[in-house]
Structure formats: structure tokens, C-alpha cells
Amino acid sequence: MPKEIITPDRDAIIAEIDISAPPSRVFEALTNPALLLRWFNDASCPVKLWQMDARLGGSYCYETGKGTRMVNGVDEFTIHGEITEIDPPRLLVYTWIANWHRDKDMKTMVRWDLTPTESGTHVKVTHSGLAQEPEASADYSGGWTSVVEKLKQFTEGKI
């Protein structure tokens, strides 16, 4: 079961989960666009596009079609950014610029830490820089736990 922490200043949301798969498999699921299309998806906001150039300075883009979710009046979501740190298979950090934020140009940060365990991988994702986006931050609460749960199901071969 995923664990979620929201920092007292509401600037960061942290979701953690243990996955019975090696870090290399988890890292590939986070960086391979064909795999991202398969698991980083939801019927409430169906994915149209996942692009990922998983290298330092590389970019990524995620777009959905119209779904049933709405945040800040947006129901078709676009996220893009740049890879700022990468150390396969243990670390992936990228900027996160989202079209449903009040400030459409504001960069928040997403950091994936993958730690080997006896049974697989401990995954910790931290989304920070959210203090100025209270509506979006409220939406992310619970959202990242759903994402890591889907990552677990996918990498363990359950979806």
C-alpha cells in the first residue's frame, strides 16, 4: 500500500511504495515512452501522447484527451519539462510544467528515488514547488499514490 506525506508548508507531496521488481525494471517503466503509455494512464484522463528523452537535458511531454477530471477548469492535460538529473537505475529528476496550474510557466520538480531492497525496489516520488499552486496541489494529493500503485502493478506484471 502506498504511503503519502504532504509537507506542513504544502510545498511537496511524497509518495512511497515497495515494489517486487528490480530497480532496472522500475526505471525502464519510468523512462520508456512505450511503457509509460501502458501504465501512466487513467480512464478519467486518457493519454494521447507520452514522449521521453531520458538523458540529462532531455525533454518529455505528456498529453491527455478530454476526460472526466477537471482541475482549474482544465479537462485536457499537458505536462512537459526537462530532465535535470538522471542516474540509472536509481534516480530520475525532471521539471514539471502543467497547463492546469494557475501559473502555466511555473516549474515544479518531480524526483524519483529508487532504492534496491531484498525483495525489489523502494520507490519514493517527491513532487515539490507546489506551495503557490494550492488547487493543483490538492489534486496531486492522492494522485501520486495512485501513480505509484499503478507503477507497482505494471512492474510486477499485474496489468
GROMACS elastic network, one bead per residue, 0.5 to 0.9 nm:
[ bonds ]
;  ai    aj funct       b0    kb
    1    16     6  0.87448   500
    1    17     6  0.65833   500
    1    18     6  0.81042   500
    1   145     6  0.87163   500
    1   149     6  0.74632   500
    2    15     6  0.65613   500
    2    16     6  0.55178   500
    2    18     6  0.78609   500
    2   145     6  0.56620   500
    2   146     6  0.80829   500
    2   148     6  0.70664   500
    2   149     6  0.65614   500
    3    14     6  0.80716   500
    3    15     6  0.55474   500
    3    16     6  0.51729   500
    3    17     6  0.65107   500
    3   145     6  0.69717   500
    4    13     6  0.70717   500
    4    14     6  0.55438   500
    4    16     6  0.65234   500
    4   141     6  0.79673   500
    4   142     6  0.75408   500
    4   144     6  0.80336   500
    4   145     6  0.65031   500
    5    12     6  0.82050   500
    5    13     6  0.57941   500
    5    14     6  0.50266   500
    5    15     6  0.64661   500
    5    16     6  0.86651   500
    5   141     6  0.87851   500
    6     9     6  0.81618   500
    6    10     6  0.59679   500
    6    11     6  0.77619   500
    6    12     6  0.59256   500
    6    14     6  0.63565   500
    6    15     6  0.88584   500
    6   141     6  0.76461   500
    7    10     6  0.50491   500
    7    11     6  0.62795   500
    7    12     6  0.55176   500
    7    13     6  0.65239   500
    7    14     6  0.80931   500
    8    11     6  0.77683   500
    8    12     6  0.86275   500
    9    12     6  0.78083   500
    9   131     6  0.68926   500
   10    13     6  0.74165   500
   10   128     6  0.88646   500
   10   129     6  0.89030   500
   10   130     6  0.68232   500
   10   131     6  0.54846   500
   10   134     6  0.80043   500
   10   137     6  0.76045   500
   11   127     6  0.83052   500
   11   128     6  0.56249   500
   11   129     6  0.52991   500
   11   132     6  0.78108   500
   11   133     6  0.87064   500
   11   134     6  0.89990   500
   11   137     6  0.80897   500
   12   126     6  0.66156   500
   12   127     6  0.54102   500
   12   129     6  0.63589   500
   12   130     6  0.60443   500
   12   131     6  0.75439   500
   12   137     6  0.83008   500
   13   125     6  0.81754   500
   13   126     6  0.57689   500
   13   127     6  0.53206   500
   13   128     6  0.65610   500
   13   130     6  0.83167   500
   13   137     6  0.80175   500
   13   140     6  0.74656   500
   13   141     6  0.68306   500
   13   144     6  0.78668   500
   14   124     6  0.68904   500
   14   125     6  0.56552   500
   14   127     6  0.64487   500
   14   128     6  0.84582   500
   14   144     6  0.77231   500
   14   145     6  0.85627   500
   15   123     6  0.80950   500
   15   124     6  0.57703   500
   15   125     6  0.53757   500
   15   126     6  0.66194   500
   15   127     6  0.87390   500
   15   142     6  0.87130   500
   15   144     6  0.59978   500
   15   145     6  0.55415   500
   15   147     6  0.89469   500
   15   148     6  0.72522   500
   16   122     6  0.72561   500
   16   123     6  0.54803   500
   16   125     6  0.64447   500
   16   126     6  0.87778   500
   16   144     6  0.89553   500
   16   145     6  0.74894   500
   16   148     6  0.73095   500
   17   121     6  0.84377   500
   17   122     6  0.59340   500
   17   123     6  0.53300   500
   17   124     6  0.67378   500
   17   145     6  0.83435   500
   17   148     6  0.66876   500
   17   149     6  0.74700   500
   17   152     6  0.78282   500
   18    21     6  0.89503   500
   18   117     6  0.84218   500
   18   119     6  0.84681   500
   18   120     6  0.73875   500
   18   121     6  0.58154   500
   18   123     6  0.61060   500
   18   124     6  0.88648   500
   18   152     6  0.77534   500
   19    22     6  0.80221   500
   19    23     6  0.89272   500
   19    26     6  0.83604   500
   19   117     6  0.89885   500
   19   119     6  0.76657   500
   19   120     6  0.57327   500
   19   121     6  0.51830   500
   19   122     6  0.62407   500
   19   123     6  0.72844   500
   19   151     6  0.84281   500
   19   152     6  0.54321   500
   19   153     6  0.84464   500
   19   155     6  0.76705   500
   19   156     6  0.71912   500
   20   117     6  0.88769   500
   20   119     6  0.55291   500
   20   121     6  0.64588   500
   20   122     6  0.88518   500
   20   152     6  0.77102   500
   20   155     6  0.78858   500
   20   156     6  0.61416   500
   21    24     6  0.82302   500
   21    25     6  0.64495   500
   21    26     6  0.68245   500
   21   119     6  0.73748   500
   21   121     6  0.61632   500
   21   152     6  0.82534   500
   21   155     6  0.62319   500
   21   156     6  0.60253   500
   22    25     6  0.55368   500
   22    26     6  0.65599   500
   22    27     6  0.87458   500
   22   116     6  0.70287   500
   22   117     6  0.84492   500
   22   119     6  0.81350   500
   22   121     6  0.57446   500
   22   155     6  0.88244   500
   23    26     6  0.50299   500
   23    27     6  0.58903   500
   23    28     6  0.84538   500
   23    88     6  0.86542   500
   23    89     6  0.57136   500
   23    90     6  0.67644   500
   23   114     6  0.62051   500
   23   115     6  0.70639   500
   23   116     6  0.62021   500
   23   117     6  0.89997   500
   23   120     6  0.68619   500
   23   121     6  0.54679   500
   23   122     6  0.83676   500
   23   123     6  0.87799   500
   24    27     6  0.51075   500
   24    28     6  0.61382   500
   24    29     6  0.86753   500
   24    88     6  0.75039   500
   24    89     6  0.51928   500
   24    90     6  0.81232   500
   25    28     6  0.51475   500
   25    29     6  0.63075   500
   25    30     6  0.88039   500
   25    89     6  0.83829   500
   25   155     6  0.66531   500
   26    29     6  0.51182   500
   26    30     6  0.64390   500
   26    31     6  0.88983   500
   26    89     6  0.79282   500
   26   114     6  0.79851   500
   26   121     6  0.77693   500
   26   123     6  0.86045   500
   26   151     6  0.76190   500
   26   152     6  0.82949   500
   26   155     6  0.61956   500
   27    30     6  0.50726   500
   27    31     6  0.62890   500
   27    32     6  0.84713   500
   27    88     6  0.68865   500
   27    89     6  0.53608   500
   27    90     6  0.72752   500
   27    91     6  0.81771   500
   27    92     6  0.82010   500
   27   114     6  0.77584   500
   28    31     6  0.51514   500
   28    32     6  0.55544   500
   28    35     6  0.77960   500
   28    88     6  0.88787   500
   28    89     6  0.80098   500
   29    32     6  0.57756   500
   29    33     6  0.81672   500
   29    34     6  0.86874   500
   29    35     6  0.55030   500
   29    36     6  0.61044   500
   29    39     6  0.82378   500
   29   151     6  0.75220   500
   29   154     6  0.82128   500
   29   155     6  0.71915   500
   30    33     6  0.81005   500
   30    35     6  0.77518   500
   30    36     6  0.64545   500
   30    40     6  0.88499   500
   30    92     6  0.83898   500
   30   112     6  0.88177   500
   30   151     6  0.83331   500
   31    34     6  0.89762   500
   31    35     6  0.79405   500
   31    36     6  0.72455   500
   31    52     6  0.63144   500
   31    53     6  0.77667   500
   31    54     6  0.58316   500
   31    92     6  0.86118   500
   32    35     6  0.53610   500
   32    36     6  0.61311   500
   32    37     6  0.87681   500
   32    51     6  0.84119   500
   32    52     6  0.67480   500
   32    53     6  0.85176   500
   32    54     6  0.79001   500
   33    37     6  0.61868   500
   33    38     6  0.87741   500
   33    49     6  0.87000   500
   33    50     6  0.54923   500
   33    51     6  0.54495   500
   33    52     6  0.56091   500
   33    53     6  0.85418   500
   34    37     6  0.53396   500
   34    38     6  0.67854   500
   34    50     6  0.76413   500
   34    51     6  0.85562   500
   35    38     6  0.51247   500
   35    39     6  0.66281   500
   35    40     6  0.82065   500
   36    39     6  0.54807   500
   36    40     6  0.51747   500
   36    41     6  0.78043   500
   36    50     6  0.67418   500
   36    51     6  0.87714   500
   36    52     6  0.89764   500
   37    40     6  0.59032   500
   37    41     6  0.64978   500
   37    47     6  0.69903   500
   37    48     6  0.83858   500
   37    49     6  0.74096   500
   37    50     6  0.61071   500
   38    41     6  0.67406   500
   38   154     6  0.82913   500
   38   159     6  0.86541   500
   39    42     6  0.82500   500
   39   147     6  0.85783   500
   39   150     6  0.62724   500
   39   151     6  0.65830   500
   39   153     6  0.85500   500
   39   154     6  0.62567   500
   39   159     6  0.77290   500
   40    47     6  0.80398   500
   40   147     6  0.68180   500
   40   150     6  0.71969   500
   40   151     6  0.75016   500
   41    44     6  0.86951   500
   41    45     6  0.72714   500
   41    46     6  0.60992   500
   41    47     6  0.57311   500
   41    64     6  0.87293   500
   41   147     6  0.86777   500
   41   150     6  0.87186   500
   42    45     6  0.54795   500
   42    46     6  0.55207   500
   42    47     6  0.73749   500
   43    46     6  0.51839   500
   43    47     6  0.84942   500
   43    67     6  0.70825   500
   43    68     6  0.80194   500
   44    66     6  0.83763   500
   44    69     6  0.55581   500
   45    64     6  0.57839   500
   45    65     6  0.63627   500
   45    66     6  0.63786   500
   45    68     6  0.65451   500
   45    69     6  0.63606   500
   45    75     6  0.75864   500
   45    76     6  0.72045   500
   45    77     6  0.75977   500
   46    63     6  0.85293   500
   46    64     6  0.52221   500
   46    65     6  0.54859   500
   46    66     6  0.71663   500
   46    67     6  0.63106   500
   46    76     6  0.88614   500
   47    50     6  0.74909   500
   47    62     6  0.74649   500
   47    63     6  0.59086   500
   47    65     6  0.61707   500
   47    77     6  0.88868   500
   48    62     6  0.77613   500
   48    63     6  0.55365   500
   48    65     6  0.59229   500
   49    61     6  0.73659   500
   49    62     6  0.54813   500
   49    63     6  0.50864   500
   49    64     6  0.68312   500
   50    60     6  0.74832   500
   50    61     6  0.58225   500
   50    63     6  0.67722   500
   51    59     6  0.79935   500
   51    60     6  0.51671   500
   51    61     6  0.51044   500
   51    62     6  0.65189   500
   52    55     6  0.88809   500
   52    58     6  0.76217   500
   52    59     6  0.62169   500
   52    61     6  0.66619   500
   52    62     6  0.86588   500
   53    56     6  0.87041   500
   53    57     6  0.85636   500
   53    59     6  0.54231   500
   53    60     6  0.60248   500
   53    82     6  0.88577   500
   53    83     6  0.81671   500
   54    57     6  0.84014   500
   54    58     6  0.58655   500
   54    59     6  0.73609   500
   54    60     6  0.78979   500
   54    83     6  0.69114   500
   54    86     6  0.77640   500
   54    92     6  0.86094   500
   55    58     6  0.50132   500
   55    59     6  0.81460   500
   55    83     6  0.65544   500
   55    84     6  0.86176   500
   55    85     6  0.82256   500
   55    86     6  0.66473   500
   56    59     6  0.86991   500
   56    82     6  0.80931   500
   56    83     6  0.53953   500
   56    84     6  0.58528   500
   56    85     6  0.59763   500
   56    86     6  0.61174   500
   57    82     6  0.58682   500
   57    83     6  0.51484   500
   57    84     6  0.60378   500
   57    85     6  0.81820   500
   58    81     6  0.85740   500
   58    82     6  0.56425   500
   58    83     6  0.53259   500
   58    84     6  0.81681   500
   59    80     6  0.73096   500
   59    81     6  0.56624   500
   59    83     6  0.59932   500
   59    94     6  0.85252   500
   60    79     6  0.81829   500
   60    80     6  0.55235   500
   60    81     6  0.57004   500
   60    82     6  0.63745   500
   60    83     6  0.77428   500
   60    94     6  0.87503   500
   61    78     6  0.72948   500
   61    79     6  0.57136   500
   61    81     6  0.68554   500
   62    77     6  0.78976   500
   62    78     6  0.56356   500
   62    79     6  0.51512   500
   62    80     6  0.63297   500
   63    76     6  0.74104   500
   63    77     6  0.56400   500
   63    79     6  0.65532   500
   63    80     6  0.86970   500
   64    67     6  0.78698   500
   64    75     6  0.85775   500
   64    76     6  0.55039   500
   64    77     6  0.52511   500
   64    78     6  0.66040   500
   65    75     6  0.79266   500
   65    76     6  0.52951   500
   65    77     6  0.73240   500
   66    69     6  0.83245   500
   66    75     6  0.55156   500
   66    77     6  0.80282   500
   67    70     6  0.79474   500
   67    75     6  0.60280   500
   67    76     6  0.68436   500
   68    75     6  0.70351   500
   69    74     6  0.81772   500
   69    75     6  0.57978   500
   69    76     6  0.85236   500
   70    73     6  0.58227   500
   70    74     6  0.52697   500
   70    76     6  0.81090   500
   70   100     6  0.87944   500
   71    74     6  0.52857   500
   71    75     6  0.67920   500
   71   100     6  0.61749   500
   71   101     6  0.83494   500
   71   135     6  0.74629   500
   71   136     6  0.68676   500
   71   139     6  0.73151   500
   72    75     6  0.86558   500
   72   100     6  0.58301   500
   72   101     6  0.71514   500
   72   102     6  0.74023   500
   72   135     6  0.70290   500
   72   136     6  0.75290   500
   73   100     6  0.74969   500
   74    77     6  0.68399   500
   74    99     6  0.77227   500
   74   100     6  0.56976   500
   75   100     6  0.84573   500
   76    99     6  0.86811   500
   76   100     6  0.87170   500
   77    98     6  0.74109   500
   77    99     6  0.63423   500
   77   100     6  0.68573   500
   78    97     6  0.82312   500
   78    98     6  0.58796   500
   78    99     6  0.55872   500
   78   100     6  0.79444   500
   79    96     6  0.64182   500
   79    97     6  0.54671   500
   79    99     6  0.66211   500
   79   100     6  0.89390   500
   80    95     6  0.76450   500
   80    96     6  0.59368   500
   80    97     6  0.53788   500
   80    98     6  0.68086   500
   81    94     6  0.63943   500
   81    96     6  0.51624   500
   81    97     6  0.59104   500
   81    98     6  0.88901   500
   81   107     6  0.79960   500
   82    93     6  0.85665   500
   82    94     6  0.53667   500
   82    95     6  0.54086   500
   82    96     6  0.77732   500
   83    86     6  0.70885   500
   83    92     6  0.74645   500
   83    93     6  0.59148   500
   83    95     6  0.66865   500
   84    92     6  0.80382   500
   84    93     6  0.56177   500
   84    94     6  0.52272   500
   84    95     6  0.71070   500
   85    91     6  0.72376   500
   85    92     6  0.58435   500
   85    94     6  0.69229   500
   85   111     6  0.87292   500
   86    89     6  0.84431   500
   86    90     6  0.80983   500
   86    91     6  0.54452   500
   86    93     6  0.63371   500
   86    94     6  0.87090   500
   87    90     6  0.57801   500
   87    92     6  0.65791   500
   88    91     6  0.60615   500
   88    92     6  0.75218   500
   89    92     6  0.82698   500
   89   114     6  0.70739   500
   89   115     6  0.88877   500
   90   112     6  0.79095   500
   90   113     6  0.58511   500
   90   115     6  0.63273   500
   90   116     6  0.82980   500
   91   111     6  0.74152   500
   91   112     6  0.56522   500
   91   114     6  0.61705   500
   91   115     6  0.88806   500
   92   110     6  0.82057   500
   92   111     6  0.59041   500
   92   112     6  0.50858   500
   92   113     6  0.68787   500
   92   114     6  0.86409   500
   93   109     6  0.71325   500
   93   110     6  0.56649   500
   93   112     6  0.61686   500
   93   113     6  0.85827   500
   94   108     6  0.85754   500
   94   109     6  0.58430   500
   94   110     6  0.54755   500
   94   111     6  0.66347   500
   94   112     6  0.89236   500
   95   107     6  0.57700   500
   95   108     6  0.56696   500
   95   110     6  0.62777   500
   95   111     6  0.88414   500
   96   106     6  0.82502   500
   96   107     6  0.55344   500
   96   108     6  0.50320   500
   96   109     6  0.55427   500
   96   110     6  0.65613   500
   96   127     6  0.86907   500
   97   101     6  0.80823   500
   97   104     6  0.68975   500
   97   105     6  0.62954   500
   97   106     6  0.61032   500
   97   107     6  0.51088   500
   97   108     6  0.65115   500
   97   109     6  0.86508   500
   98   101     6  0.57340   500
   98   103     6  0.86350   500
   98   104     6  0.62428   500
   98   105     6  0.77545   500
   98   106     6  0.79700   500
   98   107     6  0.82000   500
   98   108     6  0.87504   500
   99   102     6  0.80467   500
   99   103     6  0.82557   500
   99   104     6  0.53377   500
   99   105     6  0.82258   500
  100   103     6  0.83118   500
  100   104     6  0.70094   500
  100   136     6  0.72160   500
  101   104     6  0.54710   500
  101   105     6  0.84064   500
  101   106     6  0.78504   500
  101   133     6  0.64594   500
  101   135     6  0.79466   500
  101   136     6  0.60813   500
  102   105     6  0.88765   500
  102   106     6  0.86214   500
  102   132     6  0.87433   500
  102   133     6  0.67351   500
  102   135     6  0.84880   500
  102   136     6  0.82754   500
  103   106     6  0.54460   500
  103   132     6  0.87104   500
  103   133     6  0.79562   500
  104   107     6  0.86282   500
  106   129     6  0.88953   500
  107   129     6  0.75222   500
  108   127     6  0.71460   500
  108   128     6  0.58574   500
  108   130     6  0.65677   500
  109   126     6  0.78100   500
  109   127     6  0.55736   500
  109   128     6  0.52431   500
  109   129     6  0.63754   500
  109   130     6  0.87803   500
  110   125     6  0.68687   500
  110   126     6  0.56280   500
  110   128     6  0.65469   500
  111   124     6  0.79494   500
  111   125     6  0.54717   500
  111   126     6  0.51163   500
  111   127     6  0.64969   500
  111   128     6  0.83539   500
  112   123     6  0.70326   500
  112   124     6  0.58155   500
  112   126     6  0.66817   500
  112   127     6  0.89808   500
  113   122     6  0.80175   500
  113   123     6  0.58945   500
  113   124     6  0.51498   500
  113   125     6  0.63491   500
  113   126     6  0.84116   500
  114   121     6  0.62059   500
  114   122     6  0.57555   500
  114   124     6  0.65982   500
  114   125     6  0.87478   500
  115   120     6  0.84894   500
  115   121     6  0.54540   500
  115   122     6  0.50355   500
  115   123     6  0.65973   500
  115   124     6  0.84185   500
  116   119     6  0.81040   500
  116   120     6  0.58892   500
  116   122     6  0.63129   500
  116   123     6  0.89476   500
  117   120     6  0.50234   500
  117   121     6  0.52221   500
  117   122     6  0.64509   500
  118   121     6  0.80210   500
  123   148     6  0.78010   500
  124   148     6  0.85915   500
  125   144     6  0.77405   500
  125   148     6  0.80866   500
  126   144     6  0.88001   500
  127   130     6  0.75811   500
  127   140     6  0.86618   500
  127   144     6  0.85100   500
  128   131     6  0.81743   500
  129   132     6  0.74707   500
  129   133     6  0.84080   500
  130   133     6  0.52439   500
  130   134     6  0.70386   500
  130   136     6  0.77797   500
  130   137     6  0.58831   500
  131   134     6  0.63403   500
  131   137     6  0.75457   500
  132   137     6  0.86760   500
  133   136     6  0.54672   500
  133   137     6  0.58278   500
  133   138     6  0.85695   500
  134   138     6  0.60659   500
  134   139     6  0.86429   500
  135   138     6  0.52332   500
  135   139     6  0.65055   500
  135   140     6  0.88793   500
  136   139     6  0.50088   500
  136   140     6  0.62723   500
  136   141     6  0.87864   500
  137   140     6  0.50272   500
  137   141     6  0.64072   500
  138   141     6  0.52189   500
  138   142     6  0.83664   500
  139   142     6  0.72214   500
  139   143     6  0.65835   500
  140   144     6  0.61497   500
  140   145     6  0.88456   500
  141   144     6  0.67360   500
  141   145     6  0.78575   500
  142   145     6  0.52477   500
  142   146     6  0.63318   500
  142   147     6  0.88027   500
  143   146     6  0.51581   500
  143   147     6  0.63420   500
  143   148     6  0.89024   500
  144   148     6  0.62246   500
  144   149     6  0.84777   500
  145   148     6  0.52786   500
  145   149     6  0.61166   500
  145   150     6  0.86439   500
  146   149     6  0.51069   500
  146   150     6  0.62530   500
  146   151     6  0.86348   500
  147   150     6  0.51796   500
  147   151     6  0.61863   500
  147   152     6  0.86590   500
  148   152     6  0.61029   500
  148   153     6  0.86336   500
  149   152     6  0.50391   500
  149   153     6  0.62764   500
  149   154     6  0.86240   500
  150   153     6  0.50544   500
  150   154     6  0.60485   500
  150   155     6  0.85131   500
  150   159     6  0.81579   500
  151   154     6  0.51647   500
  151   155     6  0.60248   500
  151   156     6  0.83416   500
  152   155     6  0.53521   500
  152   156     6  0.59169   500
  152   157     6  0.84534   500
  152   158     6  0.83120   500
  153   156     6  0.52711   500
  153   157     6  0.61729   500
  153   159     6  0.57634   500
  154   157     6  0.51379   500
  154   158     6  0.56736   500
  154   159     6  0.50027   500
  155   158     6  0.75915   500
  155   159     6  0.82830   500
  156   159     6  0.81195   500
